[in-house]
Each structure stands twice: as structure tokens, then as C-alpha cells.
Amino acid sequence: MEKPVVVVIDCNRNGLAAIRSFGRAGATVVAVDHVWRKAALYSKHVDHRYVVPRPHLNRQGFVKALLKIADRHGKEQRTFILPVNDEYVRTLSTHWDELGMVYEPLFETQEVMLDQIANKVNFSGFCSKIGIPQPQRYRMEDVLSDQVEYPIIFKPDERRSLENIAVEVFRLKICHTPQEGKAFVEEVQRDGIEVIIQQFIPGGDSELYTGGVAAYKGRMLGCFTGKKVRQFPPMAGQAAWAEAVPNDKLVAYSTKVVESLGFTGIAQIEFKQYQGELYIIEMNPRSWSWHGLSQPAGVDLPKLVLDAAYDRYPDRVVANKKNGIFWHFFLEDFVHNFLLNDQLSLKELLRDSKTAEENAFYDKRDPVPGLLHLVIDFPIRFGLLLFKRK
């Protein structure tokens, strides 16, 4: 059986889960990042590792480095590439005419489709056309004329463009009063930032659900269903503690999105539950920070996409085989939900860490990334925390 080469770009916790999946599947894994200290570079599943320029600082250097990697490792085997970071997805798709000569994609390369997904305004219009429930949309004029129901949320129309990444455009802003809303409208107008404004769906972090999909040319291969339980920071961040849960409606909505787009790759489709309905929030056209939980749940998203590239398809859409299991990011849970916001006790934190089926970095079968995370990332994180307090 042929042993494929898979190049994974971005070696944080997201990339680590993909690297472990491909390594267990028997692929030759090439790990790529722009800094040497990323923990996933040192997973036992990595056969070769490279540090390359960061795209928004040196786009041509980044592309040339990837071409050299393909020339070195992909002469005799099929060579695939999977970016797990928005910046890398966008850069690879922009240069796919050149990179597609030496790589096969395990992600969506069509810029038109990425624009449809990443641009909040475009994606909202797409969801309206296919009948997926979503929060009420507002215009800036509605905010200025008091024609909105608070709280409302502002999001940049495309925070993940290379230009917006370079200047660190805000992720989101929640406004609770007319005064806050009008002031923020004036701010984004002054800065020339295009935004989408929506109703803020009530409910806490535990109402945020994810349909984690693997698809190939519009065919749904598998759909992992899970939900955030705690975030960092609370109410507006990434998962610190997440759970695999069954949800047929989540699978149905996610399948409709994927098939309507004709999507290829791994994606996170995020929803918020309110009064028995799921409202679509956004779609990220790549794997996400806690997708490692999909593997112990029985939906190995990276492997499903790689298998499809070899015309190996599942008999039916793969769904969770195991639920009620958890993923944990101990460091940020400790900082945000124990130390800064007092949302859980130390006893609860330690209990959750012990019972998690999957952790952001540590795995006893592949311990080095977790140890490096402890030695490198913990001191940096606490150093930054002390600096901000001062």
C-alpha cells in the first residue's frame, strides 16, 4: 500500500491533532510552522519538520519554502497538504495555481468559496438562501436610529484576510446599550472596517455547538457533533472544556451547508442553541482548536478526507460513536476560568483535567508535545499575565 506524504501547516494544538491522526493512519508526516518552539513539531508522528516564513510578512518566501519541501519529499509518493490556520488557508488558495502543481489539497482551495465562507456578510446571505436559521441582522443605520434590540454583536466582515491579520483587527464586540452600540459604529466607520451586526443570541458558553465536518467535493464523509462548555475568555473566546454530544439537527444543518457549497476538507460550523433551535454563527473552513476530540468520539476527520482522496468512502456519514467525553485545555482554563473569573474551583479544574478523554497537548502515547507545552508555554503565559497586571 502506498505511503502518502502529508504536510501539515501550523503546529499548535490544532495541528497536533491532525498530525497524530495522519501518523496513526501510516502517512509520512511533514510538520511546518513559522517558529521552532511549537509543540506539535516534536510529536513522535512527525517524520520531518521545517520552519518557514510567515505569509503576511514574506508571502513569496513562504511559497518558495513549500515548493522546496515538496521537491524534497514528494518525488515518488502522492503529496498532500493541510493548513489548519486561517492565514495559511488563504495564502495557499491564493497561490494554488503554483502549489497545485506539486501538492494535492486536503482543504478547500477555491478562493470564491472561501470568500463565501469567511466573509460574514456573504455567508449570512448564503445561509438565508438555503434556509439555515441565523441571528437577526442589522445595519449601521439601524443602530444609529435605535432600531435594534440589545444586546448586539459586531464582527469584522472578514477578520481572517491577510491584511486584517497583519493589523490585528478585532474578533468581535458585544454591545449592551444604545450608547455602546452607537459609539462602536462611529469607531468602525472612522477606521474603515466593514462589519456585520447581529442579534446576540441569549445563553452561555454551554449553548455553543459545533458540527465538525469532513467532506470531499461536496460529499459529507463524517460529522462530529460537540459543544463548548467553557471558553477563554468566557462568552467570547475559544474552548477550554468541550464535550462530544449527539445532535441529529446539527448533522442535518451541517450536511446541508457542506453539500450546498460543494466543500472539500475539514471545517467547523458553529451554532448557538436557543429555545430548541440551532442558529448558525459561522463556518471556519479548516479544522479547529479542539477537533482532537472527534477522534476518540469515532469521527477521525483528517483520516476521512485523506481516505476520500484515494476513493475510499464510508458507507454512510460517520457520526459520533461515543458521547459524554471531554477535551480540555488546562492552561487557559486555569488562567481564565479559575484565576481571573472564578468560574470553577481548583478541585473542579483538577477533576476535569483528570477525566478528559483528550487534552490540548498532552497524550501519554505521545508525551513530548505535552512536556514542551509545560516547559515553554506555561512560563510565557504566566509572564504575560503578570506583565498585564503590572
Protein Blocks (a to p, Z undefined) as FASTA:
>chain_A
ZZdddddehjafklmmmmmmmmmnopacddddfbfklmklmgckbmbdcddddfklomml
mmmmmmmmmmmmmmmbccddddfbfklmmmmmmmmmmmmmmpccfbdfbfklmmmmmmmk
lmmmmmmmnopacdddddfklmmnopaccddddddfblmbmklmmnopafbdcdfbfklm
mmmmmmmmmnopacddddddeddfklpccdddddeehiafbdcddddfbdcdehiacdfb
dcddddfklmmmmmmmmmmnopacddddddddeehiacdfbdcdbddfklmmmmmnopaf
klmmmmmmnopacfbdcddfbghiacddfklmmmmmmmmnopacfklmmmmmmmpmbdfk
bcfklmmlmmmmmmmmmmmmmmmmmmmmZZ
